[in-house]
Amino acid sequence: MDKKDYLVKFINCGLEFTIPIVISIMIGIWLDKKFNIFPLCLVIFLILGCISGCFNMKRYIDKN
């Protein structure tokens, strides 16, 4: 394996962690605006996104 393959794996690992967090933040903000309960849904979905990101990253590391 050369350096390019390792770089691609590190980038993919980071994306596996950050994409669920970003999507869950967007969903939390949207729900907060819809129901007018600002920090509640954002905090709940942020925690769920972090947990999901950790599971995705662990699964990606175990696979590779």
N, C-alpha and C positions, 0 to 999 in steps of 0.2 A: 504494500500500500504506500502510495506517495503522499506528500503533504496536501495535495489538492483533495484527496479522498477524506483525509482527516478534517479538513476545513469544512467540507460539505456536511460531514456527520455532526460537527459542532454546531453549524448553522441550523441544521434540521432539528437537533436536540433543543436548541433555544426556541425555535418556532413551535415545537411541540408543547413547550411550557407557556409561551406568551400568547398564542392565539386564543386558547380557551379563556384566558383572563380578560383579554380585550373584548371578546364577544360577550362575556358575562357582564362586564362593566357597561357595555352599550345596552344590553337588555335591562339591567338594573336601572339605568338612567331613564330609559324609555318608560318602564313601569312606574317609576317615581313621578314622572311628569304626567302620566295618564291618571294615576290615582291620587296625586298631590300629597305624597308622603315621602318627602325628599330623601333623607338618608337611609331609610329602612331597607328598601329593595336593593339599593346600591351596595350596602354592606353585606347583605345576605348573598347576593350574586357574586360579589368579589370573593368572599370566602369559598363559595362553591367553585368558582373559576380557579382559584389557587389549588384547591384539592384536586380538581380535574386535571390541571396542568401538571401537578406532581405525579399523578397516576399515568398520564400520557408520557411524561419524560421517563419514568421508570420502565414502562412497557417498551419504549423505544430503545433504551439502553440495554434491556434484557434481550431484545430482538437482535441488536447489533453487537 
